[in-house]
Amino acid sequence: MSDSTETVKRAFKHDWYQTEATVVVTVLIKNVQQDKLKINFNETNLGVNVQLDDGENYDLEYHLRHKIVPEQCSYKITPSKIEIKLKKLEGLRWDKLEGNPDEEVAKVISQASTVQITDGPPPYPTSKKGKDWSAIEKNIKEQESKEKPEGEDAVNKLFQEIYGKGSDEVKKAMNKSYLESGGTVLSTNWDEIKKDKVPVKPPDGMEWKKWD
């Protein structure tokens, strides 16, 4: 983290939830610029540094409860927040976000569990005891609903709406074209798509390479 300017202590709201495979950390800072954000991942630590509009730094350092896979972690910036997705090394239920991994052995999340794991906040507590996850999720969704999607987010939202309202044939066409083309083609015409395998069509000026 940079020491060139004064570091702002945890002045912004931040929270987390988990799924079977990931831990999602949300930091509610508005209008963060890509070039003003630095995020460092390693097996047991997460570092977040944001240069604010007034020139000061907002600095977060997490000493993670369990190990993650740094190369499979990612983050997304929206007008209202930073969303950081951490890939779990093992399918463990994290009883808290930070802590010493050697303190105790967490229970493996069972595939046969009666608790349904979703992409939203889980029904069991993951950080502070008694946290109202419904209120947290509602607050985040309210902020997201006020955002106007731009660029790739706007395109993705449009595709989601088409898929959600489309017929079974539209959905089959979208799934088949997207998967077979490596994400380079998305069609809603099942009569056309069902005939042959959909070829890869990279954007102009780009070359498709298959990784071994």
N, C-alpha and C positions, 0 to 999 in steps of 0.2 A: 504494500500500500504506500501511497505517496506521503512524504513528510513535508512537502514544500508548502502546504497550506494547513491551516488549522482543521482538524478533523471534527465533524459534527457527530456527537454521540447519538444514540438511537432515538432520533427525533421523529421518525416516521413509523407508521403502523406496519407491522410485518407479522405474518402467520404462516402456518404450514398444515398440510394434510398428506395422507399417504394412500397409495393403492398397493396391490400385491407386489408390483414390480418397481414402483417409483415413489419418490418423496417430492412433493411440490411445495416450494417456498414462494410466497407472494409478498412483495415489498410495495406498499402503496405510495409511490412517488410519481407525480404527474409530469408528463412531457419531458421524459428523459431522452437526451440525444444519444444516438449510437456511439459517436466518437467520444462521449463524456462518460461512458460506462465501461468498467473493467470487472470481469468476473473470472476468478481463478478456481479451478476444480483440482483437488487431489483426493486420494483415497479416504482421508479422514477429515478433510477441511474444505470449507467453502468460504471464499472471500469475495465480498462485493464492495466496489468503490465507485461512487458517483460524484462527478464534479457538478455542483449546483450552479444555478444561474449567477449567484453572487460570488462565485469563485471559491467557495468553501467546499470541502470534501465530506461526503457522507460515507462512513466506513463501517462495514459489518464483517465480523469474522466468526464463523461457526466451527466449533470443534465437534464434528458429527458423532452421533451415538454409535453408528455402524459404518462399515466401509461402503463406498460407492465405486462405480466404474467411470472414471473421469471422461474417457473418450466417448462415452455414450450419454453424457449429460448435455443439456441444452438450456437456452433461455429465450424468452420472447418479451419484446417491449410493446406496450400499448399506451395510449394517451393517459391512462390512469394508474398504471402499475408496471412492475417488472415481475414476470413469472419465470421461476427457475425450476427446471425439472431434473431431479437427480435419479440416476439409474442405480437401484440397489444391487450390491454384489451378491447378496443372498436374499431369498424370499422370507425375510424376518419381519415380524411386526415390531416397529420402533415404538417403545413406550414413551420416548421423548426425542426431540430433535438433536440435542447435544448431550454429551456425556462420555464417560470412559467405556469403551466396548468390552473391557475385561471385568466390569463390575458384576455382571450377571449374564446368563445366556438367555436370550429372548426366544420365545416360542415361534416355531415356523408356522407361517400362515397356511392352514390346511386347505387344499383344493375342495375338500368335502365339507368345509365349514358352512354352517347355516347362515352366516353373515355374508351378504352379497357385496363383493368388492366392486366398486365402480370408479369412474374418473372423477367423481365429486368427493367431498369430504366424507370420511367413514363414520359409521355409527358408533364406533368405540372411541374413547378419548386418546389423543395422540400427543398432546402437549400439556397444558395446564388442566388440572382436574376441574370438572364442572364447566368447561368452556361450551358456550352455546353455538354449536356448529351451524345450526339452521340460521341463526342471526348473521353469522360471518358469511355464509354462502349467499344469503339474501343481499347483504351489503355489497359484496363483490359483483353479483349479478346486476344490481341496480346501477352500479357505476359502469359496467360493461354495456348495459342497455343504452346509456347516454352517449356512448362513443359512436362516432361515425367511422365505419371501416374504410380503410384506405389501402391502395395497392393490392398486395397479395391477400390480405385479410378480406378485402371487399370481394375479390374473386372467389375465395373459398366460401364465403357466406352465400354468394349467389349459387354456387354449385350445391351447397347443403340444402338450400331452399328448393332447388330443382329436384334434387334426389328425394327430399321429404315429401314433395307433392306429386312426384312422378308415379307412373304405373309400374307394375312388376317388370314389364319389358324395358321401360326406361331405366330402371335400377339395374337390370341385368346388363344392359348395353353399357352403362357407365362403369360398372364393376369390371366387365370383361375388357373394355377398351383401355381402362386405366392400368389394370394389372399386366396385360399382355404387352403394352407399349412402354412399360417401365415408367409410367406417370407422365408420358409426353403427349398422350392422346386421351381425350374425354368426349365420348359420343353418347347421344341419347337415342340413336336410330338403331334399334335391335335388328330390323330386317337387313340392314347393311352390315352390322358388326358380326352377326351370327355366322356369316358365310365362311370367313377365313380368320386366321390368326391376325391380330392387329399389329402392324409393324411399328417399330420405334421411329419416332419422328422428332429428333432434337431440334431446338430453335436454330434459326439461320446463324451460321458462323460458329456453331458448336458441334463437337463430335461425340457420339455415344461410345462409351467404353464399358465393357462388362468386367467387373472386378472378380478376381478369383477368390 
